[in-house]
């Protein structure tokens, strides 16, 4: 959710910047961009699409998540000279680290689950189990390695959608926003950045 908001805001900001600079929104060629597709599709199939997520065994989720993070990190590292990609790389590294150290799952504490789903019926989630069809595993803080990097942040109560996210997610979103904002730079500045 936080990444989608950052992408939307970045596109709007980049387009607005381009209009103010009397230039076109220009998308530079990114190295290994095909890795993003290879990384994201299995993760989406495992967590987002109801017709596939129920068919993927739970034991396959950790390798899918770790593999996805590794491929996305390779993509980010191959484009470090682009605006925002250092933040993307740091965020992906943080997420990969906490997921790897917690058995291939993104940990989420029972308190955080209660914050995002206060009206959940008893038994809707259990400690030690996957939270719905998400990438999260409900774990007590005391059993979580690098709890500070887990999905522990939530949007304010007035926000229409309640989801948990990590500091890595925040950095990934910030990096995506900065990259998309940079697309509205005047043409000569963008050419300097792409060399």
Backbone as JSON, one array per atom type, in Angstrom:
{
  "sequence": "XXXXXXXXXXXXXXXXXXXXXXXXXXXXXXXXXXXXXXXXXXXXXXXXXXXXXXXXXXXXXXXXXXXXXXXXXXXXXXXXXXXXXXXXXXXXXXXXXXXXXXXXXXXXXXXXXXXXXXXXXXXXXXXXXXXXXXXXXXXXXXXXXXXXXXXXXXXXXXXXXXXXXXXXXXXXXXXXXXXXXXXXXXXXXXXXXXX",
  "N": [[0.82, -1.2, 0.0], [1.89, 1.28, 0.88], [3.91, 1.59, -0.98], [2.46, 1.74, -3.36], [1.08, 4.14, -2.95], [3.28, 5.88, -2.89], [4.23, 5.57, -5.51], [2.07, 6.56, -7.01], [1.98, 9.23, -6.0], [4.58, 10.01, -6.75], [4.46, 9.85, -9.56], [2.55, 11.82, -10.09], [3.87, 14.06, -9.0], [6.22, 14.05, -10.57], [5.14, 14.4, -13.14], [3.92, 16.92, -12.79], [6.2, 18.46, -12.24], [7.54, 18.18, -14.69], [5.72, 19.52, -16.37], [5.88, 22.11, -15.29], [8.49, 22.66, -15.96], [8.26, 22.82, -18.62], [8.7, 20.52, -20.14], [8.79, 17.1, -21.29], [7.62, 14.18, -19.56], [10.09, 11.98, -18.94], [11.23, 8.75, -19.38], [13.97, 7.02, -18.41], [16.2, 4.45, -19.67], [16.44, 1.58, -17.78], [18.72, -0.57, -16.15], [18.58, -4.11, -16.24], [15.77, -4.24, -15.94], [13.85, -6.17, -16.44], [14.1, -7.95, -14.36], [12.43, -7.04, -12.35], [9.83, -7.76, -13.1], [10.08, -10.56, -13.08], [10.58, -10.89, -10.38], [8.34, -9.82, -9.08], [5.96, -11.07, -10.02], [5.72, -13.86, -9.0], [5.41, -13.24, -6.27], [3.07, -11.7, -6.24], [1.25, -13.63, -7.18], [1.31, -15.36, -5.03], [0.3, -13.88, -2.92], [-1.68, -11.98, -3.59], [-3.65, -12.62, -5.6], [-6.64, -14.28, -5.53], [-7.32, -16.62, -6.91], [-4.95, -17.95, -7.28], [-3.39, -17.82, -4.94], [-4.4, -19.55, -3.02], [-3.67, -21.97, -3.98], [-0.97, -22.2, -3.84], [1.45, -23.81, -1.98], [2.02, -23.26, 1.52], [4.6, -23.69, 2.34], [6.09, -22.85, 0.2], [6.09, -20.11, 0.22], [8.15, -18.71, 1.81], [10.62, -19.2, 0.17], [9.78, -17.89, -2.15], [9.41, -15.23, -1.28], [12.0, -14.53, -0.34], [13.54, -14.97, -2.66], [12.32, -13.12, -4.39], [12.96, -10.68, -3.12], [15.75, -10.74, -3.37], [16.1, -10.62, -6.18], [14.93, -8.12, -6.72], [16.66, -6.5, -5.28], [19.04, -6.89, -6.72], [18.3, -5.64, -9.1], [17.98, -2.99, -8.13], [20.61, -2.44, -7.26], [21.96, -2.5, -9.68], [21.22, -0.15, -10.78], [22.09, 2.03, -9.31], [23.04, 4.59, -9.82], [20.95, 6.1, -10.58], [18.44, 8.5, -9.59], [17.09, 8.04, -6.34], [17.56, 5.31, -6.18], [19.48, 4.45, -4.37], [18.17, 4.65, -1.9], [16.11, 2.82, -2.45], [17.65, 0.47, -2.66], [18.73, 0.28, -0.05], [16.37, -0.01, 1.48], [15.35, -2.42, 0.39], [17.43, -4.12, 1.15], [17.2, -4.03, 3.95], [14.62, -5.18, 4.27], [15.06, -7.71, 3.1], [16.96, -8.71, 4.87], [15.58, -8.88, 7.4], [13.49, -10.61, 6.7], [14.89, -12.92, 5.88], [16.23, -13.61, 8.26], [14.1, -14.39, 9.78], [13.04, -16.81, 8.99], [12.16, -16.62, 6.35], [9.86, -15.16, 6.27], [8.04, -12.08, 6.69], [8.06, -10.66, 9.76], [5.37, -9.88, 12.0], [3.98, -8.29, 14.76], [1.7, -9.4, 17.39], [0.44, -7.15, 18.57], [0.59, -5.25, 16.53], [-0.97, -6.5, 14.59], [-3.44, -6.41, 15.89], [-3.79, -3.64, 15.89], [-4.17, -3.11, 13.12], [-6.35, -4.64, 12.52], [-8.66, -4.33, 14.41], [-11.23, -5.26, 14.83], [-11.26, -7.92, 14.22], [-12.39, -11.26, 14.24], [-12.27, -13.63, 16.97], [-9.71, -16.01, 16.68], [-9.19, -15.42, 14.07], [-6.63, -14.93, 13.46], [-3.46, -16.31, 14.4], [-0.73, -16.62, 16.68], [2.41, -17.44, 15.37], [1.47, -18.25, 12.96], [0.75, -17.7, 9.46], [-0.41, -14.53, 8.44], [-3.44, -14.3, 7.25], [-3.41, -14.27, 3.77], [-1.05, -13.02, 3.45], [2.39, -11.8, 3.32], [3.26, -11.87, 5.83], [4.16, -13.19, 9.04], [2.77, -13.91, 12.09], [4.35, -13.04, 14.97], [5.62, -13.05, 18.28], [7.19, -10.18, 19.72], [9.41, -10.8, 21.28], [10.37, -13.13, 20.13], [11.19, -12.39, 17.65], [13.61, -11.79, 15.27], [15.57, -8.94, 14.81], [13.42, -7.08, 15.29], [12.88, -4.35, 15.0], [13.0, -3.92, 12.29], [10.79, -5.1, 11.26], [7.35, -5.54, 10.04], [5.93, -3.15, 11.49], [4.85, -0.65, 11.63], [1.95, 1.41, 11.27], [-0.7, 3.0, 9.43], [-2.23, 6.18, 10.36], [-5.23, 6.16, 12.36], [-7.36, 7.44, 10.99], [-6.9, 6.96, 8.35], [-8.06, 5.4, 5.37], [-7.41, 2.7, 4.69], [-6.03, 0.11, 6.51], [-2.91, -1.07, 7.01], [0.11, -2.85, 7.74], [3.54, -1.87, 7.8], [7.07, -1.77, 7.08], [10.23, -0.23, 8.09], [11.95, -0.61, 6.0], [10.11, -0.75, 3.89], [9.25, 1.91, 3.9], [11.58, 3.23, 3.07], [11.91, 2.1, 0.53], [9.59, 3.05, -0.71], [10.12, 5.82, -0.56], [12.39, 5.95, -2.19], [11.28, 5.12, -4.65], [9.48, 7.22, -5.06], [11.28, 9.42, -5.29], [12.7, 8.66, -7.6], [10.63, 8.67, -9.57], [9.82, 11.33, -9.37], [12.11, 12.52, -10.34], [11.89, 12.09, -13.03], [10.62, 14.2, -14.16], [12.47, 16.15, -14.48], [14.27, 18.87, -16.08], [15.24, 18.34, -19.47], [18.07, 18.46, -20.07], [19.23, 18.09, -17.54], [18.34, 15.53, -16.89], [19.64, 14.04, -18.83], [22.28, 14.28, -17.96], [22.13, 12.85, -15.58], [21.67, 10.3, -16.54], [23.98, 9.43, -17.7]],
  "CA": [[0.0, 0.0, 0.0], [2.73, 2.48, 0.97], [4.62, 1.71, -2.25], [1.5, 2.21, -4.37], [0.86, 5.57, -2.69], [4.49, 6.59, -3.31], [4.28, 5.57, -6.97], [1.06, 7.52, -7.47], [2.46, 10.58, -5.67], [5.76, 10.29, -7.56], [4.03, 10.11, -10.93], [1.9, 13.15, -10.1], [4.91, 15.07, -8.77], [7.08, 14.07, -11.73], [4.39, 15.02, -14.23], [3.79, 18.34, -12.47], [7.53, 19.04, -12.42], [7.79, 18.26, -16.14], [4.88, 20.59, -16.91], [6.45, 23.38, -14.84], [9.75, 22.85, -16.69], [7.92, 22.8, -20.05], [9.34, 19.37, -20.77], [7.99, 15.88, -21.21], [8.02, 13.18, -18.58], [11.02, 11.14, -19.69], [11.6, 7.54, -18.65], [15.26, 6.52, -18.89], [16.37, 3.01, -19.72], [16.98, 1.04, -16.54], [19.4, -1.85, -16.29], [17.95, -5.31, -15.69], [14.38, -3.95, -15.57], [13.08, -7.41, -16.52], [14.13, -8.62, -13.06], [11.29, -6.6, -11.55], [8.71, -8.61, -13.49], [10.35, -11.92, -12.58], [10.52, -10.85, -8.92], [7.03, -9.43, -8.56], [4.88, -11.98, -10.4], [5.47, -14.93, -8.02], [4.94, -12.67, -5.01], [1.66, -11.35, -6.43], [0.48, -14.87, -7.27], [1.27, -15.98, -3.7], [-0.32, -13.06, -1.87], [-2.71, -11.04, -4.0], [-4.71, -13.14, -6.47], [-7.3, -15.37, -4.81], [-7.37, -17.87, -7.69], [-3.65, -18.65, -7.22], [-2.75, -17.84, -3.61], [-4.85, -20.72, -2.26], [-3.08, -23.17, -4.57], [0.47, -22.23, -3.57], [1.68, -24.33, -0.63], [2.6, -22.31, 2.46], [6.04, -23.93, 2.39], [6.73, -22.17, -0.94], [6.07, -18.66, 0.42], [9.48, -18.17, 2.15], [11.55, -19.06, -0.95], [9.27, -16.88, -3.08], [9.69, -13.91, -0.72], [13.45, -14.28, -0.33], [13.96, -14.85, -4.06], [11.81, -11.85, -4.91], [13.75, -9.6, -2.55], [17.1, -10.81, -3.95], [16.03, -10.12, -7.55], [14.68, -6.67, -6.67], [17.9, -5.87, -4.81], [19.96, -6.9, -7.86], [17.82, -4.57, -9.98], [18.31, -1.7, -7.51], [22.06, -2.27, -7.27], [22.42, -2.25, -11.05], [20.78, 1.19, -11.18], [22.38, 2.92, -8.18], [23.33, 5.96, -10.25], [19.66, 6.78, -10.81], [17.87, 9.09, -8.37], [16.21, 7.22, -5.51], [17.89, 3.88, -6.14], [20.21, 4.13, -3.14], [17.13, 4.4, -0.9], [15.48, 1.54, -2.81], [18.57, -0.6, -2.3], [18.8, 0.16, 1.42], [15.09, -0.55, 1.93], [15.29, -3.83, 0.01], [18.39, -4.84, 1.99], [16.6, -4.17, 5.29], [13.54, -6.16, 4.21], [15.64, -9.03, 2.86], [17.62, -9.14, 6.11], [14.62, -9.31, 8.44], [12.77, -11.77, 6.19], [15.8, -14.07, 5.91], [16.5, -13.99, 9.65], [12.87, -14.88, 10.42], [12.54, -18.0, 8.31], [11.57, -16.34, 5.04], [8.61, -14.41, 6.46], [8.12, -10.75, 7.32], [7.38, -10.77, 11.05], [4.43, -8.86, 12.45], [3.66, -8.59, 16.16], [0.27, -9.45, 17.7], [-0.07, -5.8, 18.8], [0.41, -4.6, 15.23], [-2.15, -7.12, 13.97], [-4.61, -5.84, 16.57], [-3.95, -2.26, 15.41], [-4.69, -3.03, 11.75], [-7.62, -5.36, 12.44], [-9.18, -4.37, 15.77], [-12.52, -5.94, 14.88], [-11.12, -9.3, 13.75], [-13.02, -12.24, 15.11], [-11.32, -14.5, 17.65], [-9.26, -17.1, 15.83], [-8.91, -14.95, 12.71], [-5.17, -15.04, 13.31], [-2.81, -16.98, 15.53], [0.72, -16.46, 16.78], [3.13, -18.52, 14.71], [0.82, -18.57, 11.69], [0.69, -16.68, 8.42], [-1.54, -13.62, 8.59], [-4.24, -14.38, 6.04], [-2.6, -14.69, 2.62], [0.0, -12.01, 3.32], [3.79, -12.21, 3.47], [3.55, -11.71, 7.25], [3.98, -14.26, 10.01], [2.52, -13.32, 13.4], [5.39, -13.47, 15.9], [5.84, -12.16, 19.42], [8.39, -9.35, 19.6], [10.53, -11.49, 21.93], [10.86, -14.2, 19.24], [11.47, -11.81, 16.34], [14.96, -11.27, 15.05], [15.54, -7.57, 14.26], [12.04, -6.61, 15.35], [12.8, -2.96, 14.54], [12.87, -3.91, 10.83], [9.59, -5.86, 10.88], [6.14, -4.77, 9.72], [5.48, -2.68, 12.81], [4.23, 0.67, 11.51], [0.61, 1.42, 10.68], [-1.21, 4.33, 9.11], [-3.11, 6.72, 11.4], [-6.57, 5.59, 12.4], [-8.28, 8.07, 10.05], [-6.59, 6.52, 6.99], [-9.11, 4.43, 5.01], [-6.94, 1.31, 4.65], [-5.06, -0.16, 7.56], [-1.92, -2.09, 6.71], [1.38, -2.7, 8.45], [4.68, -1.74, 6.9], [8.37, -1.73, 7.76], [11.1, 0.9, 7.74], [12.41, -0.92, 4.66], [9.04, -0.34, 2.96], [9.27, 3.37, 3.84], [12.72, 3.63, 2.24], [11.59, 1.69, -0.85], [8.6, 4.02, -1.2], [10.8, 7.1, -0.75], [13.23, 5.8, -3.37], [10.41, 5.11, -5.84], [8.98, 8.58, -5.24], [12.37, 10.26, -5.8], [12.97, 8.3, -8.99], [9.53, 9.15, -10.42], [9.9, 12.78, -9.37], [13.24, 12.91, -11.19], [11.51, 11.97, -14.45], [10.13, 15.5, -14.61], [13.58, 17.11, -14.53], [14.54, 19.38, -17.41], [15.89, 17.33, -20.32], [19.52, 18.45, -19.95], [19.59, 17.51, -16.24], [18.08, 14.1, -16.96], [20.7, 13.42, -19.62], [23.47, 14.21, -17.12], [21.91, 11.78, -14.63], [21.64, 8.99, -17.18], [25.3, 9.05, -18.22]],
  "C": [[0.87, 1.27, 0.0], [3.5, 2.69, -0.34], [3.68, 2.23, -3.35], [1.21, 3.7, -4.19], [2.07, 6.39, -3.15], [4.59, 6.66, -4.83], [3.28, 6.57, -7.53], [1.51, 8.96, -7.22], [3.67, 10.96, -6.52], [5.42, 10.6, -9.0], [3.39, 11.49, -11.05], [2.94, 14.24, -9.94], [5.84, 15.18, -9.97], [6.41, 14.74, -12.92], [4.25, 16.52, -14.01], [5.12, 19.06, -12.67], [7.85, 19.2, -13.9], [6.98, 19.4, -16.76], [5.44, 21.96, -16.54], [7.75, 23.7, -15.57], [9.53, 22.89, -18.21], [8.65, 21.69, -20.78], [8.42, 18.16, -20.63], [8.51, 14.99, -20.09], [8.85, 12.15, -19.34], [11.46, 9.95, -18.85], [12.91, 7.0, -19.21], [15.27, 4.99, -18.92], [17.03, 2.56, -18.42], [17.62, -0.32, -16.81], [18.61, -2.97, -15.6], [16.5, -5.09, -15.25], [13.5, -5.2, -15.6], [13.09, -8.19, -15.2], [12.93, -8.25, -12.19], [10.08, -7.49, -11.84], [8.89, -10.02, -12.93], [10.22, -11.97, -11.05], [9.1, -10.65, -8.4], [5.93, -10.45, -8.86], [4.66, -13.11, -9.4], [4.92, -14.4, -6.69], [3.46, -12.29, -5.11], [0.79, -12.6, -6.48], [0.3, -15.51, -5.9], [0.47, -15.18, -2.68], [-1.54, -12.26, -2.31], [-3.89, -11.63, -4.78], [-5.34, -14.37, -5.85], [-7.3, -16.68, -5.59], [-6.04, -18.61, -7.69], [-3.12, -18.78, -5.8], [-3.19, -19.03, -2.77], [-4.22, -22.01, -2.77], [-1.57, -23.28, -4.3], [0.68, -22.72, -2.14], [2.38, -23.29, 0.25], [4.11, -22.48, 2.52], [6.79, -23.24, 1.25], [6.83, -20.66, -0.73], [7.45, -18.12, 0.82], [10.46, -18.12, 0.98], [11.09, -18.03, -1.98], [9.63, -15.48, -2.57], [11.18, -13.58, -0.75], [13.95, -14.1, -1.76], [13.54, -13.54, -4.69], [12.64, -10.68, -4.41], [15.16, -9.57, -3.15], [17.08, -10.23, -5.37], [15.8, -8.61, -7.59], [15.93, -5.92, -6.21], [18.94, -5.83, -5.94], [19.59, -5.8, -8.85], [18.22, -3.21, -9.42], [19.81, -1.44, -7.57], [22.6, -1.96, -8.66], [22.04, -0.86, -11.55], [21.07, 2.24, -10.12], [22.64, 4.37, -8.59], [22.06, 6.76, -10.54], [19.15, 7.38, -9.5], [16.95, 8.1, -7.64], [16.64, 5.78, -5.34], [18.76, 3.51, -4.94], [19.21, 3.84, -2.02], [16.42, 3.08, -1.18], [16.37, 0.38, -2.36], [18.67, -0.81, -0.8], [17.51, -0.47, 1.95], [14.96, -2.03, 1.61], [16.25, -4.67, 0.85], [17.83, -5.05, 3.39], [15.5, -5.23, 5.29], [14.08, -7.57, 4.0], [16.29, -9.57, 4.13], [16.62, -9.66, 7.12], [13.82, -10.52, 7.98], [13.64, -13.02, 6.29], [16.03, -14.55, 7.34], [15.28, -14.53, 10.38], [12.21, -15.97, 9.57], [11.88, -17.76, 6.97], [10.24, -15.61, 5.1], [8.91, -13.02, 6.99], [7.37, -10.86, 8.65], [6.45, -9.58, 11.31], [3.99, -9.24, 13.86], [2.15, -8.68, 16.36], [-0.32, -8.06, 17.94], [-0.32, -5.07, 17.49], [-0.8, -5.18, 14.51], [-3.43, -6.55, 14.58], [-4.86, -4.41, 16.12], [-4.56, -2.18, 14.02], [-6.03, -3.74, 11.59], [-8.25, -5.47, 13.82], [-10.5, -5.14, 15.91], [-12.46, -7.39, 14.41], [-11.72, -10.27, 14.76], [-11.96, -13.1, 15.79], [-10.97, -15.68, 16.74], [-8.99, -16.69, 14.39], [-7.42, -15.0, 12.42], [-4.6, -15.68, 14.56], [-1.31, -16.7, 15.51], [1.39, -17.7, 16.17], [2.55, -18.92, 13.37], [0.9, -17.4, 10.73], [-0.55, -15.83, 8.63], [-2.31, -13.6, 7.27], [-3.43, -14.97, 4.9], [-1.46, -13.71, 2.39], [1.39, -12.64, 3.38], [4.19, -12.22, 4.93], [3.3, -12.99, 8.04], [3.84, -13.6, 11.38], [3.51, -13.92, 14.4], [5.45, -12.52, 17.08], [7.14, -11.39, 19.23], [9.6, -10.08, 20.17], [11.13, -12.6, 21.06], [11.29, -13.69, 17.87], [12.91, -11.33, 16.29], [14.85, -9.94, 14.32], [14.11, -7.03, 14.16], [11.89, -5.19, 14.79], [12.62, -2.87, 13.02], [11.61, -4.61, 10.35], [8.45, -4.93, 10.46], [5.53, -4.32, 11.04], [4.83, -1.31, 12.78], [2.86, 0.53, 10.88], [0.23, 2.87, 10.35], [-2.04, 4.86, 10.27], [-4.52, 6.16, 11.28], [-7.55, 6.17, 11.39], [-8.05, 7.61, 8.61], [-7.54, 5.4, 6.6], [-8.66, 2.97, 4.97], [-5.87, 1.12, 5.71], [-4.18, -1.34, 7.16], [-0.69, -1.82, 7.55], [2.5, -2.6, 7.43], [5.95, -1.55, 7.74], [9.13, -0.46, 7.39], [11.7, 0.66, 6.35], [11.4, -0.5, 3.61], [9.02, 1.18, 2.79], [10.4, 3.85, 2.93], [12.5, 3.25, 0.77], [10.61, 2.69, -1.46], [9.24, 5.38, -1.46], [11.69, 7.06, -1.99], [12.41, 5.83, -4.65], [9.88, 6.51, -6.12], [10.07, 9.47, -5.85], [12.69, 9.95, -7.26], [11.89, 8.86, -9.92], [9.51, 10.67, -10.48], [11.01, 13.25, -10.3], [12.9, 12.85, -12.68], [10.99, 13.28, -15.02], [11.21, 16.56, -14.69], [13.74, 17.65, -15.94], [15.41, 18.4, -18.19], [17.4, 17.3, -20.14], [19.97, 17.85, -18.63], [19.4, 16.01, -16.27], [19.17, 13.4, -17.75], [21.99, 13.31, -18.81], [23.33, 13.04, -16.15], [21.99, 10.41, -15.26], [22.98, 8.56, -17.74], [26.04, 8.14, -17.27]]
}
